[in-house]
Amino acid sequence: MIRFLGIIFFCLFITLSAFPSEGLELNQGQLNLLSKLQSEGLLSIEPNYNKASIDPTLWNSMKYSLKEDVAAALAIYCGNVKGTQL
């Protein structure tokens, strides 16, 4: 029985985290970092076109997992700016 409840809670956790009801948001630190990169000319974001350009040297210096995180953050940012959420 305990194992069965554990499986139910695990599935519920995955479902809630995979499909948030109010969309995803970046925290203030993440927003500040995007703003800093933009002000330094290392990042250009065009939310209305779902487009972002990042400095190639900066991008190539990132590990794969960080590239995934940056891409996800940019997608969330664009969705929030456009009001379409993510």
C-alpha positions in Angstrom: 0.0 0.0 0.0 2.8 2.5 0.9 4.5 1.7 -2.4 1.3 2.3 -4.3 0.8 5.7 -2.6 4.4 6.6 -3.3 3.8 5.9 -7.0 0.7 8.0 -7.0 2.4 11.0 -5.3 5.4 10.6 -7.7 3.0 10.7 -10.8 1.1 13.7 -9.3 4.4 15.5 -8.7 5.6 14.9 -12.3 2.2 16.0 -13.7 2.0 19.2 -11.7 5.6 20.2 -12.5 5.2 19.3 -16.2 2.0 21.3 -16.6 1.9 24.3 -14.4 -1.5 26.0 -14.2 -0.2 29.5 -14.2 2.8 29.3 -16.5 6.5 29.6 -15.7 8.3 32.7 -14.6 11.9 33.7 -14.2 13.1 34.9 -10.9 14.6 38.4 -10.5 18.2 37.1 -10.6 17.5 35.4 -13.9 15.9 38.5 -15.3 18.8 40.6 -14.1 21.3 38.3 -15.8 19.4 38.5 -19.1 19.4 42.3 -18.8 23.1 42.4 -18.0 23.9 40.2 -21.0 21.8 42.4 -23.2 23.4 45.6 -21.9 26.9 44.2 -22.6 25.9 43.3 -26.1 26.3 39.6 -25.6 22.6 38.8 -26.0 19.8 40.2 -28.2 16.2 39.1 -27.7 13.2 39.7 -30.0 10.3 38.2 -28.0 7.7 39.0 -30.7 9.6 36.8 -33.1 10.7 34.2 -30.5 14.2 35.0 -31.5 17.4 35.4 -29.5 21.0 35.8 -30.6 23.9 35.2 -28.2 27.6 35.9 -28.6 29.2 32.9 -30.3 32.2 32.9 -28.0 30.0 32.9 -25.0 27.7 30.2 -26.4 30.7 27.9 -27.4 32.2 28.3 -23.9 29.0 26.8 -22.3 28.5 23.2 -21.4 25.5 21.4 -23.0 23.4 21.5 -19.8 23.9 25.3 -19.4 22.9 25.8 -23.1 19.7 23.9 -22.3 19.0 26.1 -19.3 19.7 29.3 -21.3 17.4 28.2 -24.1 14.6 27.3 -21.6 15.0 30.7 -19.9 14.8 32.5 -23.2 11.7 30.6 -24.2 10.0 31.4 -20.8 11.1 35.1 -21.1 9.7 35.4 -24.6 6.4 33.8 -23.6 6.0 36.1 -20.6 6.8 39.2 -22.5 4.3 38.3 -25.2 1.8 37.3 -22.7 1.4 33.8 -24.1 3.1 32.2 -21.1 4.9 28.9 -21.3 
